[in-house]
């Protein structure tokens, strides 16, 4: 790990600046999300609009509410995971995480052995390491407003579906035969049911897409193609 030539002066250069534009957009997205969650009229209106398309396709006339929740959850999960996959460079993220882990290990060893020279050199390049690590985090945060634009209206429709459109909201799970979707155990039962299905599916889909990305990158390296050269730190 080499210090950047001419890039680190005293103090290691300027610290990374926060992306205020992205933070403002993300803050506005969160405010809209909170407004939809707490404004019942707005939530119902938004849900009614989404229901025009979703009710005929996955509403099943209210006869299979669990299947409707599963389908809606899969749609949201596929959308959010796929968007994140194509806008986040997982190979670069894994590389940055490995570099940062090695850097932190070197810092610990330098402090433990009281190697002041090595510690000084590592401290000089620390701002650049932090900036590199922040890039991947900011890339994911920038996607949140985009995904929330789709996910929040679908959640609003599911809420309408459960609380307004269903005549019976009772379903069975392996540990209990009569569970009311409108009931609550810390969270509403319909949200727990949604999470029970979508979280494992999302993890499997994300790992599958990551595996595809890493496999493709390995094939490119084997063929001598590297369209994303490693940046030297």
trRosetta pair geometry for C-beta under 8 A, 3 or more apart (Angstrom, degrees):
i j d omega theta_ij theta_ji phi_ij phi_ji
1 99 7.9 131 -107 -157 118 91
1 102 7.1 170 -53 120 135 119
1 103 6.8 147 -137 -93 164 81
1 106 6.9 -111 38 -27 146 167
1 125 7.7 -177 155 86 108 160
1 233 5.9 -23 -151 88 90 104
2 232 6.7 -1 53 166 107 111
2 233 7.3 144 57 94 58 52
3 7 7.8 -165 159 56 76 93
3 8 5.7 -87 -176 32 109 136
3 121 5.8 -111 -55 -167 126 93
3 124 6.0 12 -131 94 129 122
3 125 5.1 -143 -121 -57 75 121
4 7 3.4 -21 112 40 126 130
4 8 5.8 116 56 -17 92 95
4 125 6.6 134 1 -116 87 105
4 128 6.4 119 -11 -58 134 172
4 232 7.8 139 -99 108 76 86
4 233 7.2 -69 -55 -175 91 38
7 13 6.2 -23 154 -59 72 144
7 128 7.0 53 130 -73 129 144
8 12 4.8 -22 -149 -134 107 51
8 13 5.3 -88 -116 -21 57 102
8 124 4.4 97 155 161 141 101
8 125 5.7 -80 -69 -80 155 62
8 127 7.8 153 -118 45 100 107
8 128 7.1 -89 -76 -18 108 124
9 12 7.5 -129 59 -45 46 7
9 13 6.2 107 27 -69 78 62
11 124 7.6 98 100 -123 11 65
11 127 7.9 43 142 -24 73 137
12 123 6.4 -128 -46 134 133 61
12 124 4.2 173 -86 -165 89 41
12 125 6.1 -148 -138 -56 114 17
12 126 5.8 -13 -162 44 171 75
12 127 4.5 148 123 10 116 110
12 128 7.1 -128 174 -10 103 86
13 127 5.4 -150 72 77 88 141
13 128 6.8 51 54 -52 136 92
14 17 7.7 -3 141 -43 116 91
14 127 7.1 167 95 166 28 153
15 127 5.0 -120 -105 -135 57 117
15 130 7.2 -21 -150 82 86 137
15 131 7.7 176 -174 -62 49 100
16 127 6.8 169 -22 -178 76 85
16 130 6.1 -145 5 108 120 95
16 131 3.7 155 -69 -102 125 90
16 134 5.5 174 106 41 162 150
18 23 6.4 23 154 -33 114 138
19 22 4.1 28 118 23 119 116
19 23 6.3 151 93 -19 66 87
19 138 5.7 96 13 -151 135 137
19 142 8.0 -26 102 -75 152 108
20 23 5.4 -55 -145 39 35 114
20 24 6.3 39 156 -23 68 102
21 24 5.9 -55 -152 32 29 110
21 25 6.6 25 153 -15 63 106
22 25 5.7 -55 -148 38 34 110
22 26 6.1 31 155 -17 67 109
22 138 6.4 78 100 -166 166 101
22 141 6.6 89 154 107 123 107
22 142 5.2 -63 -141 -95 124 90
23 26 5.7 -56 -144 40 30 110
23 27 6.1 33 155 -22 65 107
24 27 5.7 -53 -145 36 30 112
24 28 6.4 30 155 -18 63 105
25 28 5.8 -56 -151 36 30 111
25 29 6.5 32 151 -21 64 105
25 142 7.8 40 81 -138 132 68
25 145 5.4 -68 148 -36 99 159
26 29 5.5 -51 -149 33 34 114
26 30 6.5 34 152 -17 65 103
26 141 6.0 -20 -91 166 151 98
26 142 7.6 -95 -63 -104 110 37
26 144 5.8 54 -128 70 99 124
26 145 5.9 -123 -98 -45 53 104
27 30 5.8 -53 -150 36 33 110
27 31 6.4 34 151 -20 65 105
28 31 5.5 -53 -148 35 34 113
28 32 6.4 35 153 -19 66 102
28 145 7.5 31 76 -113 88 128
29 32 5.8 -52 -149 35 32 110
29 33 6.4 35 150 -21 64 105
29 144 6.3 149 100 118 153 93
29 145 3.8 -139 -71 -108 148 86
29 148 5.1 112 178 63 116 148
29 149 7.8 -76 -132 -52 109 76
30 33 5.4 -52 -147 35 34 115
30 34 6.4 33 154 -18 66 104
31 34 5.8 -52 -147 37 32 110
31 35 6.3 35 151 -22 64 105
32 35 5.5 -53 -148 34 32 115
32 36 6.4 32 154 -18 65 104
32 148 7.6 124 80 133 111 127
32 152 7.4 100 121 121 98 178
33 36 5.9 -55 -150 36 30 109
33 37 6.3 29 153 -20 64 109
33 148 5.8 -69 -73 -168 119 132
33 152 5.5 -131 -115 -98 80 135
34 37 5.6 -55 -145 37 32 113
34 38 6.1 3 166 2 68 113
35 38 6.6 -72 -140 48 22 91
35 39 5.4 1 172 -1 66 123
35 42 6.5 -23 142 85 89 163
36 39 6.5 -59 -117 47 19 96
36 42 5.7 -116 -117 116 56 114
36 43 5.3 109 179 -87 70 80
36 46 6.2 -21 -138 18 114 159
36 152 5.4 86 74 177 164 122
36 156 6.2 -82 177 -75 118 122
37 43 6.9 74 -108 -82 16 129
39 42 3.9 35 107 23 121 116
39 43 6.2 156 87 -19 65 86
40 43 5.7 -58 -145 38 29 111
40 44 6.2 26 159 -17 66 108
41 44 5.9 -56 -146 38 28 108
41 45 6.3 27 156 -18 64 108
42 45 5.8 -56 -146 37 30 110
42 46 6.2 27 157 -16 65 108
43 46 5.9 -58 -147 39 27 109
43 47 6.2 27 155 -18 63 110
43 156 4.8 -156 -166 -133 71 103
43 159 6.3 -25 159 78 121 148
43 160 7.9 -179 136 -52 84 92
44 47 5.6 -56 -145 39 30 113
44 48 6.3 36 155 -25 65 104
44 156 7.4 -149 -72 -179 17 102
44 159 8.0 -103 -86 101 60 110
44 160 5.9 115 -133 -91 67 109
44 164 7.8 89 -132 -37 107 151
45 48 5.7 -51 -149 31 30 113
45 49 6.8 32 152 -20 62 102
46 49 5.8 -53 -156 31 34 112
46 50 6.7 27 152 -12 66 106
46 152 7.5 -28 150 129 152 90
46 153 5.1 -123 166 -122 107 79
46 156 4.3 12 94 116 107 167
46 157 7.7 -103 120 -49 73 71
47 50 5.8 -57 -148 41 35 107
47 51 6.0 42 152 -29 67 108
47 153 7.2 173 -85 -169 44 62
47 156 3.7 -136 -63 136 86 85
47 157 4.1 160 -150 -85 78 43
47 158 7.6 -116 -131 25 116 37
47 159 6.0 -108 -88 61 150 90
47 160 3.7 154 136 -16 143 129
47 161 7.7 -139 -177 -21 123 73
48 51 5.4 -52 -145 32 31 119
48 52 7.4 50 153 -35 58 87
48 157 7.8 177 -39 -107 18 79
48 160 6.6 170 -61 -122 61 168
49 52 6.2 -37 -170 3 35 113
49 153 7.1 -62 79 -156 106 122
50 53 6.5 -67 -172 43 47 96
50 54 5.5 14 148 0 83 124
50 153 4.7 151 -61 155 132 102
50 154 6.1 -169 -170 -91 155 45
50 156 6.5 124 16 76 136 98
50 157 3.9 -101 89 -56 124 131
51 54 5.6 -70 -121 55 36 96
51 55 4.5 40 -177 -34 81 113
51 59 7.5 63 -155 -75 86 131
51 157 5.0 168 -60 -139 78 108
51 160 6.3 -79 -55 88 136 141
51 161 7.3 168 -105 -66 114 91
52 55 7.1 -5 -90 22 8 107
53 56 7.4 -80 -173 37 25 96
53 57 6.7 -3 155 -1 63 124
54 57 5.8 -78 -149 47 35 104
54 58 5.7 -41 -174 44 79 98
54 59 6.5 107 128 -48 71 92
54 72 7.0 46 -162 -99 136 103
54 154 7.4 129 -76 -128 155 80
54 157 5.6 78 50 158 149 157
55 58 7.8 -81 -117 60 14 58
55 59 3.7 23 -158 -41 55 147
55 157 8.0 -135 -52 -171 83 120
55 161 7.7 -177 -98 -97 88 106
55 165 7.7 -151 -122 -127 117 160
56 59 6.5 12 -40 24 15 115
58 67 7.7 -146 -170 128 85 83
58 68 5.3 128 145 -133 88 70
58 71 4.1 -155 -147 104 135 145
58 72 6.2 164 112 -55 148 76
58 75 7.8 -124 -25 -26 162 135
59 62 6.6 -17 166 -46 90 57
59 68 6.0 35 -128 -118 30 130
59 161 6.9 -147 -123 -125 89 121
59 165 7.4 -74 -154 153 115 155
60 63 5.1 -102 139 49 99 86
60 64 4.4 -29 112 38 159 97
60 67 6.2 46 -11 82 158 120
60 68 5.8 -132 22 -64 108 101
62 65 6.6 8 -161 -69 57 89
62 68 7.9 -20 -109 -30 36 153
62 161 7.8 -172 -100 -166 84 86
62 165 5.5 -150 -87 143 120 96
62 166 5.3 174 -153 -105 111 61
62 167 6.8 86 148 7 140 83
64 67 3.8 1 141 30 118 121
64 68 6.2 141 98 -24 74 84
65 68 5.4 -52 -148 34 36 116
65 69 6.4 36 155 -18 68 101
65 161 7.5 157 -136 147 93 108
65 162 7.3 97 -162 -104 126 71
65 166 5.5 28 -89 -107 137 136
65 168 7.9 -148 -9 90 137 72
65 169 6.8 -101 121 -125 175 57
65 171 6.8 -124 78 -62 110 123
65 181 6.8 -93 140 -42 142 156
66 69 5.8 -52 -152 35 33 110
66 70 6.3 34 150 -20 65 106
66 171 5.2 121 -63 -131 116 147
66 193 7.0 -104 -130 176 83 141
67 70 5.5 -53 -146 37 33 114
67 71 6.2 33 156 -19 66 105
68 71 5.9 -55 -146 37 29 109
68 72 6.3 25 157 -15 64 108
68 161 6.5 -145 137 167 142 150
69 72 5.9 -57 -145 40 29 109
69 73 6.0 30 156 -19 65 110
69 158 6.7 82 -114 -144 75 119
69 190 6.3 -142 -110 -164 141 90
69 193 5.7 32 130 112 155 117
69 194 5.5 -112 178 -82 108 81
69 197 7.4 130 121 24 94 145
70 73 5.7 -59 -148 39 27 112
70 74 6.3 26 156 -20 65 107
70 197 5.2 -118 -120 -175 81 168
71 74 5.8 -54 -146 35 29 109
71 75 6.5 33 154 -21 63 104
72 75 5.7 -53 -151 33 32 113
72 76 6.5 27 154 -14 65 106
72 154 5.9 165 -170 177 103 111
72 157 7.4 -156 -131 89 139 110
72 158 5.5 157 128 -80 163 114
72 194 7.6 -49 87 -122 101 112
73 76 5.9 -57 -149 39 32 108
73 77 6.1 28 156 -18 67 110
73 194 4.7 177 -86 -155 127 82
73 197 5.3 99 94 87 154 116
73 198 3.9 -122 173 -63 114 117
73 201 7.7 110 129 45 105 140
74 77 5.7 -55 -140 40 31 110
74 78 6.0 31 161 -20 67 107
74 197 7.5 -66 -55 138 82 117
74 198 6.9 -150 -71 -104 44 86
74 201 6.4 -60 -109 134 81 162
75 78 6.1 -55 -143 37 24 107
75 79 6.3 23 157 -17 60 111
75 154 6.9 -161 93 -135 117 152
76 79 5.9 -60 -150 38 28 111
76 80 6.2 17 161 -12 66 111
76 150 7.2 168 -124 122 74 101
76 151 5.2 83 -147 -118 114 86
76 154 5.5 -167 -75 88 112 155
76 155 7.9 63 -96 -53 153 81
76 198 6.9 -9 75 -135 104 146
77 80 6.1 -60 -141 41 27 102
77 81 5.8 17 166 -11 67 114
77 198 4.6 -171 -59 -157 131 99
77 201 5.6 77 124 98 164 110
77 202 4.5 -120 -155 -78 116 95
77 205 6.8 127 144 29 107 149
78 81 6.3 -60 -136 44 22 104
78 82 5.8 19 165 -17 62 117
78 205 6.8 -127 -104 -151 62 165
79 82 6.2 -65 -144 39 20 106
79 83 6.2 16 163 -16 62 111
79 147 7.0 145 123 -136 98 86
79 150 5.7 -105 143 117 153 153
79 151 7.6 -173 85 -67 127 83
80 83 6.0 -56 -145 37 26 108
80 84 6.3 23 158 -15 63 110
80 147 4.6 67 -117 -147 89 132
80 150 7.8 -162 -65 75 79 121
80 151 6.5 30 -65 -66 121 125
80 202 7.6 -12 78 -129 111 122
81 84 5.9 -59 -147 40 29 110
81 85 6.2 33 154 -27 65 107
81 202 5.5 -175 -63 -148 130 81
81 205 4.9 80 123 107 163 122
81 206 5.1 -118 -149 -72 117 85
81 209 7.0 159 153 6 103 146
82 85 5.6 -52 -146 31 30 114
82 86 6.5 15 162 -8 65 108
82 205 7.9 -58 -56 157 74 126
82 209 7.4 -178 -107 -90 55 155
83 86 6.4 -67 -149 42 27 99
83 87 6.2 0 163 2 65 119
83 143 6.2 154 130 -164 108 122
83 146 6.4 -160 171 115 147 123
83 147 5.9 -179 70 -80 146 96
84 87 6.3 -75 -140 50 25 96
84 88 5.5 -2 172 2 69 123
84 140 6.7 32 -144 -131 106 84
84 143 5.6 129 -98 128 72 165
84 147 7.4 2 -50 -62 93 139
84 206 7.7 -15 84 -116 124 108
85 88 6.6 -69 -129 46 17 93
85 90 7.4 -20 -143 -34 67 122
85 206 7.0 -164 -74 -130 107 67
85 209 4.4 -48 -127 148 148 149
85 210 7.6 -125 -126 -60 103 61
85 213 7.5 -157 -170 -46 97 129
87 139 6.9 -177 138 173 87 98
87 142 7.9 -126 151 87 133 104
87 143 5.5 145 85 -86 144 124
88 93 6.6 11 167 -35 102 138
88 136 7.3 72 -156 -157 99 80
88 139 5.4 130 -111 125 79 122
88 140 5.9 29 -94 -79 132 80
88 143 7.4 -65 -47 -25 102 146
89 92 3.9 29 116 23 121 115
89 93 6.2 155 93 -20 66 85
89 136 7.7 -102 62 -112 84 93
89 139 7.5 -44 18 160 79 171
89 228 7.2 168 -159 -140 138 155
90 93 5.3 -53 -143 38 34 115
90 94 6.2 36 157 -20 67 102
90 210 5.1 -144 173 -126 164 86
90 213 5.0 97 53 91 122 157
90 214 7.2 -78 107 -51 116 85
91 94 6.0 -53 -150 35 28 108
91 95 6.4 29 150 -19 62 107
91 213 6.0 -142 -41 147 94 109
91 214 6.4 151 -91 -96 90 65
91 217 4.9 129 -101 -75 147 161
91 228 6.7 111 92 84 129 151
92 95 5.5 -54 -148 37 34 114
92 96 6.2 35 154 -20 67 105
92 136 6.9 -171 111 -87 95 111
92 228 6.5 -104 -66 168 104 138
93 96 5.7 -53 -146 36 31 110
93 97 6.3 31 154 -19 64 106
93 136 4.4 122 -110 -142 90 141
94 97 5.7 -53 -146 36 31 112
94 98 6.4 31 154 -19 64 106
94 214 7.7 23 12 -92 161 114
95 98 5.8 -57 -151 36 30 109
95 99 6.3 27 153 -17 66 107
95 230 6.7 -146 -166 -120 148 97
96 99 5.7 -55 -144 39 32 110
96 100 6.0 30 157 -19 66 108
96 132 5.6 -163 -133 143 114 100
96 133 5.9 159 165 -99 118 57
96 135 7.5 -149 -104 58 162 103
96 136 5.6 -173 58 -21 154 138
97 100 5.8 -54 -142 39 28 110
97 101 6.2 32 155 -22 63 106
97 136 8.0 -71 -46 60 86 166
98 101 5.7 -52 -147 34 30 112
98 102 6.5 27 154 -16 63 105
99 102 5.8 -57 -150 38 31 109
99 103 6.2 34 151 -23 66 107
99 129 7.4 -149 129 -136 105 97
99 132 7.4 -34 88 114 137 143
99 233 6.2 126 -173 -10 137 150
100 103 5.4 -51 -144 35 33 115
100 104 6.3 33 156 -18 65 104
100 129 6.3 134 -107 179 78 105
100 132 7.7 -166 -66 91 102 106
100 133 5.3 72 -86 -87 143 121
101 104 5.9 -53 -148 37 29 109
101 105 6.5 32 151 -21 62 106
102 105 5.6 -53 -150 34 33 115
102 106 6.5 34 152 -19 65 103
103 106 5.8 -54 -152 35 31 110
103 107 6.5 33 150 -20 65 104
103 122 7.1 150 -166 -153 84 107
103 126 7.9 144 168 -109 129 68
103 129 5.3 157 -174 -140 172 152
103 233 7.8 -72 -76 130 125 155
104 107 5.4 -50 -147 34 35 115
104 108 6.5 37 153 -20 65 102
105 108 5.8 -53 -151 34 32 111
105 109 6.4 29 153 -16 65 106
106 109 5.8 -56 -148 39 32 110
106 110 6.2 34 154 -22 66 107
106 118 7.4 -123 170 164 99 117
106 122 5.9 -175 115 -103 112 140
107 110 5.7 -55 -146 35 30 112
107 111 6.4 25 156 -15 64 106
107 119 7.3 84 -141 -125 64 75
107 122 5.4 -177 -89 145 80 150
107 126 8.0 68 -89 -94 133 114
108 111 5.9 -59 -150 39 30 107
108 112 6.1 29 154 -21 66 109
109 112 5.6 -54 -142 37 31 111
109 113 6.0 10 165 0 67 111
109 115 7.6 5 125 20 77 128
110 113 6.4 -64 -139 49 24 95
110 115 4.6 -93 -144 61 71 103
110 118 4.4 -143 -117 102 117 110
110 119 4.1 160 148 -72 128 80
110 122 6.0 -167 2 13 163 144
111 114 7.3 22 -174 -77 31 42
111 119 6.4 97 -69 -103 62 127
115 118 4.1 13 125 31 121 116
115 119 5.9 146 90 -22 69 90
116 119 5.5 -56 -139 40 31 114
116 120 6.1 37 158 -26 65 104
117 120 5.9 -54 -153 30 27 112
117 121 6.7 23 152 -15 62 105
118 121 5.8 -55 -151 37 34 111
118 122 6.3 30 154 -15 67 108
119 122 5.8 -56 -145 40 31 109
119 123 6.1 34 154 -23 65 108
120 123 5.7 -54 -146 35 28 112
120 124 6.6 35 153 -26 62 103
121 124 5.7 -52 -154 26 31 115
121 125 7.1 7 157 -1 63 105
122 125 6.4 -68 -152 45 33 95
122 126 6.5 59 148 -56 66 94
123 126 5.4 -28 -151 -9 36 124
125 128 5.3 -52 -170 41 69 114
125 129 6.0 74 133 -26 83 101
125 233 6.6 104 172 165 135 92
126 129 5.4 -56 -147 37 36 114
126 130 6.2 38 156 -21 69 104
127 130 5.6 -54 -147 36 32 112
127 131 6.3 34 155 -21 66 105
128 131 5.6 -50 -145 35 34 113
128 132 6.4 36 154 -21 64 104
128 233 6.7 161 116 -149 120 88
129 132 5.8 -54 -150 35 30 111
129 133 6.4 29 152 -17 64 107
129 233 6.6 59 -86 -158 82 136
130 133 5.7 -57 -149 38 32 111
130 134 6.2 32 153 -23 66 107
131 134 5.7 -55 -147 34 31 112
131 135 6.9 46 152 -36 62 95
132 135 5.9 -40 -159 10 34 117
132 231 7.6 -162 -120 82 129 137
132 233 7.1 -65 -22 -100 163 116
133 136 6.7 -58 -169 31 38 103
133 137 6.9 29 144 -11 68 111
134 137 5.4 -62 -151 43 43 112
134 138 5.8 41 155 -21 77 108
135 138 5.9 -58 -146 39 26 108
135 139 6.4 33 154 -27 62 104
136 139 5.6 -48 -149 27 32 116
136 140 7.0 28 155 -13 62 101
137 140 6.1 -60 -159 36 33 106
137 141 6.4 28 149 -17 68 110
138 141 5.4 -55 -142 39 37 112
138 142 6.2 44 157 -28 68 102
139 142 6.0 -51 -152 27 27 113
139 143 7.3 27 150 -20 57 103
140 143 5.9 -57 -162 27 38 112
140 144 7.6 56 145 -40 63 90
141 144 5.8 -29 -165 -4 45 118
142 145 7.6 -48 -179 24 42 98
142 146 7.8 32 137 -5 64 112
143 146 5.3 -63 -162 42 55 116
143 147 5.9 44 148 -16 85 108
144 147 6.0 -61 -144 41 30 103
144 148 5.9 30 161 -22 68 111
145 148 5.7 -58 -141 38 29 112
145 149 6.6 42 158 -33 63 98
146 149 6.1 -48 -162 16 28 114
146 150 7.8 8 149 -1 57 102
147 150 6.2 -65 -164 42 42 102
147 151 5.6 26 151 -14 78 118
148 151 5.6 -60 -126 46 35 104
148 152 5.3 36 177 -25 74 110
149 152 7.0 -39 -127 29 12 106
149 153 7.7 4 162 -4 45 108
150 153 6.8 -71 -164 39 28 102
150 154 6.6 19 153 -14 66 114
151 154 5.8 -64 -152 39 34 110
151 155 6.2 34 154 -20 70 107
152 155 5.7 -54 -147 36 31 112
152 156 6.4 36 153 -23 64 104
153 156 5.3 -51 -149 33 36 116
153 157 6.6 36 153 -19 66 100
154 157 5.6 -51 -152 34 35 111
154 158 6.5 37 150 -20 66 102
155 158 5.6 -50 -147 34 35 112
155 159 6.4 40 152 -22 64 103
156 159 5.7 -52 -153 32 32 115
156 160 6.7 32 150 -16 63 103
157 160 5.6 -53 -152 37 36 112
157 161 6.1 40 150 -25 68 106
158 161 5.3 -52 -146 34 33 117
158 162 6.3 27 157 -16 67 105
158 190 7.0 173 156 147 110 129
158 194 7.4 45 -179 -82 160 141
159 162 6.1 -56 -146 37 28 104
159 163 6.1 -5 168 9 65 116
160 163 6.6 -74 -134 52 22 89
160 164 5.0 -32 -171 31 65 125
160 165 6.5 58 137 -18 75 106
161 164 7.2 -43 -83 52 8 82
161 165 4.9 -40 -142 38 48 128
161 166 6.7 58 156 -31 63 98
162 165 7.7 23 -11 43 13 86
162 166 6.0 -16 -145 10 34 129
162 169 6.3 72 -165 -123 79 125
162 181 5.2 -127 -150 131 115 131
162 182 6.6 161 155 -76 106 77
162 190 4.9 -52 -106 -69 155 168
163 166 7.9 39 -17 34 8 96
163 182 6.6 107 -99 -107 75 109
166 169 5.1 99 112 -74 139 82
166 181 7.4 37 70 50 163 141
169 180 5.5 58 102 -161 102 70
169 181 4.0 -107 178 36 106 103
169 182 5.1 67 105 -14 160 95
169 190 7.8 -63 -166 -64 115 114
170 178 5.5 -25 -160 -152 117 78
170 179 6.8 135 -155 66 60 40
170 180 5.8 -33 -93 -93 66 61
170 181 7.7 -127 -70 -8 20 81
171 179 5.6 -39 69 66 70 94
171 181 6.5 58 6 -53 110 95
171 193 7.4 52 73 -104 147 151
172 176 7.2 -153 -150 103 60 55
172 177 4.9 -16 -124 -151 107 48
172 178 6.9 -17 -91 -66 76 33
172 179 6.8 141 -104 15 25 95
173 176 5.5 26 57 50 94 76
173 179 5.8 23 1 -8 104 146
173 193 8.0 -137 -76 -102 121 96
176 179 5.3 94 101 -58 118 101
179 183 6.8 -119 -176 44 67 131
179 189 5.7 -176 163 -167 107 150
180 183 3.9 97 74 -19 99 106
180 189 6.4 127 90 31 51 152
181 188 7.4 34 165 164 61 98
181 189 5.2 -139 -138 85 33 107
181 190 4.2 49 -170 -64 98 98
181 193 7.1 -51 -119 6 90 142
182 188 7.1 -42 -151 -153 30 107
182 189 7.3 -8 36 36 16 107
182 190 7.5 20 -70 -21 37 112
183 188 7.4 139 89 -151 35 61
183 189 4.9 39 70 -17 81 128
184 187 6.7 -134 -152 120 84 17
184 188 5.2 -48 -99 -95 84 47
184 189 6.6 -127 -88 -27 30 75
185 189 6.4 65 11 -81 94 80
185 192 6.6 6 59 -42 103 158
187 191 4.7 -90 151 81 119 127
187 192 5.5 145 82 -54 108 89
187 195 8.0 54 89 -4 153 139
188 191 4.7 88 67 6 86 104
188 192 7.2 -156 97 -6 45 86
189 192 5.3 -53 -147 38 40 114
189 193 6.2 43 153 -21 69 102
190 193 5.6 -48 -146 36 34 114
190 194 6.4 41 151 -22 63 103
191 194 5.4 -49 -147 35 34 116
191 195 6.3 33 153 -18 65 105
192 195 5.7 -54 -146 38 31 110
192 196 6.3 40 152 -29 64 104
193 196 5.6 -48 -147 28 31 117
193 197 6.9 18 158 -8 61 105
194 197 6.4 -71 -160 40 28 101
194 198 5.8 -2 163 0 69 121
195 198 6.2 -66 -125 48 27 95
195 199 5.3 25 -177 -23 70 116
196 199 7.2 -31 -112 27 9 104
196 200 7.8 -4 169 2 43 107
197 200 7.3 -84 -173 41 23 96
197 201 6.3 7 155 -8 64 123
198 201 5.6 -66 -144 46 34 111
198 202 5.7 38 160 -26 72 109
199 202 5.8 -53 -143 35 26 112
199 203 6.6 27 158 -19 61 104
200 203 5.7 -55 -149 35 33 111
200 204 6.4 30 156 -17 67 106
201 204 5.8 -57 -149 38 32 109
201 205 6.2 28 155 -16 67 109
202 205 5.8 -56 -142 40 29 109
202 206 6.1 28 160 -18 66 109
203 206 5.9 -56 -143 38 27 109
203 207 6.3 23 159 -15 63 108
204 207 6.0 -58 -147 39 27 107
204 208 6.2 30 154 -22 64 108
205 208 5.6 -55 -147 35 30 113
205 209 6.4 25 157 -15 65 106
206 209 5.9 -56 -147 39 31 107
206 210 6.2 33 153 -20 65 107
207 210 5.5 -52 -145 37 33 114
207 211 6.3 38 153 -24 65 103
208 211 5.7 -52 -150 33 30 113
208 212 6.6 33 149 -20 62 103
209 212 5.5 -49 -151 33 36 115
209 213 6.5 37 150 -20 65 102
210 213 5.6 -54 -151 35 35 112
210 214 6.3 26 155 -13 69 106
211 214 6.0 -57 -143 41 30 105
211 215 6.0 32 157 -21 65 110
212 215 5.8 -57 -144 38 26 112
212 216 6.3 26 157 -18 63 108
213 216 5.9 -58 -150 37 27 109
213 217 6.4 26 153 -19 63 108
214 217 5.6 -53 -147 36 34 113
214 218 6.4 36 154 -21 66 104
215 218 5.8 -53 -149 34 31 111
215 219 6.5 32 152 -19 63 104
216 219 5.7 -53 -150 35 33 112
216 220 6.5 35 152 -20 65 104
217 220 5.6 -53 -151 34 34 113
217 221 6.5 32 152 -18 66 104
217 228 7.8 -48 -127 43 111 123
218 221 5.7 -53 -148 37 34 110
218 222 6.3 36 152 -21 66 105
219 222 5.6 -52 -147 35 33 113
219 223 6.4 21 156 -9 65 109
220 223 5.9 -65 -148 45 30 103
220 225 4.2 -86 -167 82 84 100
220 226 6.5 131 135 -83 109 42
220 227 7.0 -70 -175 5 150 91
221 224 7.6 44 -175 -76 32 19
221 225 7.3 -97 -67 62 25 58
221 226 6.3 50 -99 -81 70 92
226 229 5.5 80 133 -83 117 67
